[in-house]
Amino acid sequence: MLDINSFGIIGGDKRQLFCARSMADDGYGVFLTGFDNSEDMLGLKNCDISTVINNSDAFILPLPVSKDGRTVFSPFSENPLETNDLIRVIGNEKPVFCGINGALDNDALSSLRLFRYSSREEFAVANALPTAEGAIEIAMREYDGTVSGSSCIVIGYGKIGRVLSVMLRSIGANVTVAARKHRDREFIKALGMTPSSVENMYGKYDLIFNTVPAEVLDSHTLARIASGAIVIDLASLPGGVDDNAAKRMSIRVIHALSLPGKAAPKTAGIIIKNAVYNIIEEEEL
């Protein structure tokens, strides 16, 4: 069993900064690299990679690990680390916590003692709230009318769909929810919203929120429900919209990825920290 007293946080966006700040507040030693251009380090200090490697008992990689398959995702650095170099210097003895790979092949990380915080159930549940808030913020900014009183459809009744639909209803939107399961449609009806099937969506909507990571908004469905609507696609790539069809039909589509990090980085960073702590406890690291 390891005694983890310090964390090396390598690359990432504001989520990792707030994760680091929260870990430092918990009494851990925290060493960061990849934030040399950050205007606000939250009282922390950017270090070189050798300092991070030598002083850390465990490492936290960003979400995603890489966007280009070659370098570590580090939007606050002019010279992000090469992933191959990072993997080499980390070695395979100390635990490494990471999110999704992004553009990096699975085999690239196979030599590390790897634990994925983003694959955990509590991580996904916790992130549903900032994702829903971020989606509503986009709607309020981009829609010419008020969300209250608008006609909305939420496609998918997973973690994000459940939270988002209730939040929309609570601010006065007229909410339809498209779900595949009969059981879910009964819950939707019981909560005072209009149920629909994903396979057979009809109606005229002002705002369409998609959470399903499959092409549910093809040309025929877009023609039925999206004329004059704004589509906010929350699904992971490749998303749930036929973009070519939407463009032909002059339907506006907003691909809203990584909303927790954009809308609520402090909360998102604490969610990462909590998932890492849970892994350490369960794995007895």
Secondary structure, 3 states (H helix, E strand, C coil): CCCCCEEEEECCCHHHHHHHHHHHHCCCEEEEECCCCCCCCCCCCECCHHHHHHHCCEEECCCCCECCCCECCCCCCCCCCEHHHHHHHHCCCCEEEECCCECCCHHHHCCCEEEEHHHCHHHHHHHHHHHHHHHHHHHHHHCCCCCCCCEEEEECCCHHHHHHHHHHHHCCCEEEEEECCHHHHHHHHHCCCEEEECCCCCCCCCEEEECCCCCCECHHHHHHHCCCCEEEECCCCCCCECHHHHHHCCCEEEECCCHHHHHCHHHHHHHHHHHHHHHHHHHCC
